Amino acid sequence: MGLFDFAKDVGRQLFDTDAEAADNIKEHLAIRMTGVEVSSVEFDDGIATICGTCVNEATRNSAVLMVGDIKGVEKVIADELTFPPPAVE
């Protein structure tokens, strides 16, 4: 459930080199997403790996889609982007 594929050559351009990608992706999420606490982002050859916590699954899915919509991102790994289980009433 943690690997998502995207079109690498479409989307919003946030970086010109792989060296600046991780920081720019992390900053983009911090500015545009509420309910997400990103502890780290790694980027290597089109693959973004996101680690942190979200308030719920919908927020996690939105964060994955937002990262996948960045030009140059081909895959998103979000195994370590977690959310708490729903409360049992």
C-alpha positions in Angstrom: 0.0 0.0 0.0 3.0 2.3 0.3 4.2 2.7 -3.3 2.3 4.9 -5.7 3.2 5.5 -9.4 2.8 8.9 -11.2 3.7 10.5 -14.5 7.2 11.9 -14.0 7.1 14.6 -16.7 3.9 16.4 -15.7 2.9 18.5 -12.7 4.1 21.5 -10.8 7.9 22.2 -11.0 9.4 22.6 -7.6 13.0 21.7 -8.2 15.6 21.7 -10.9 18.0 19.1 -9.5 17.6 16.0 -7.4 19.8 17.6 -4.7 17.2 20.3 -3.9 14.1 18.0 -4.4 13.7 16.6 -0.8 13.9 20.0 0.9 11.5 21.6 -1.6 9.0 18.7 -1.4 9.0 18.9 2.4 8.6 22.7 2.4 5.7 22.4 -0.2 3.9 19.9 2.1 4.4 22.2 5.1 3.0 25.2 3.3 0.1 23.5 1.5 -1.1 20.8 3.9 -2.7 20.9 7.3 -2.8 17.8 9.5 0.6 16.5 8.2 3.8 16.5 10.2 6.6 15.6 7.8 9.7 14.4 9.7 11.7 13.7 6.5 11.6 13.4 2.8 14.2 11.6 0.7 14.4 11.8 -3.1 16.4 9.6 -5.4 16.0 9.2 -9.2 12.3 10.1 -9.3 11.3 8.3 -6.1 10.1 10.4 -3.1 10.0 8.7 0.3 7.9 10.6 2.8 8.1 10.0 6.6 5.9 11.5 9.3 2.4 11.5 10.7 -1.0 12.6 9.5 -4.3 13.2 11.4 -6.1 10.6 9.3 -6.0 8.4 6.2 -7.7 11.0 3.9 -5.0 13.6 4.8 -2.3 11.0 4.1 -3.8 10.2 0.7 -4.0 13.9 -0.1 -0.3 14.4 0.8 0.7 11.4 -1.4 -1.3 12.9 -4.3 0.2 16.3 -3.8 3.8 14.9 -3.9 2.9 12.8 -6.9 1.7 15.9 -8.7 5.2 17.4 -8.6 7.1 17.3 -11.9 10.0 14.9 -11.6 8.3 12.6 -9.1 7.6 9.2 -10.6 6.9 7.2 -7.5 5.9 8.0 -3.9 6.7 5.7 -1.0 4.6 6.5 2.0 5.0 3.5 4.3 6.3 5.7 7.0 3.6 8.4 6.6 1.3 7.1 9.3 -2.0 8.0 10.9 -3.6 6.8 14.1 -6.3 4.2 13.9 -9.9 5.4 14.2 -11.2 5.7 17.7 -13.5 2.8 18.7 -16.7 4.1 20.3 
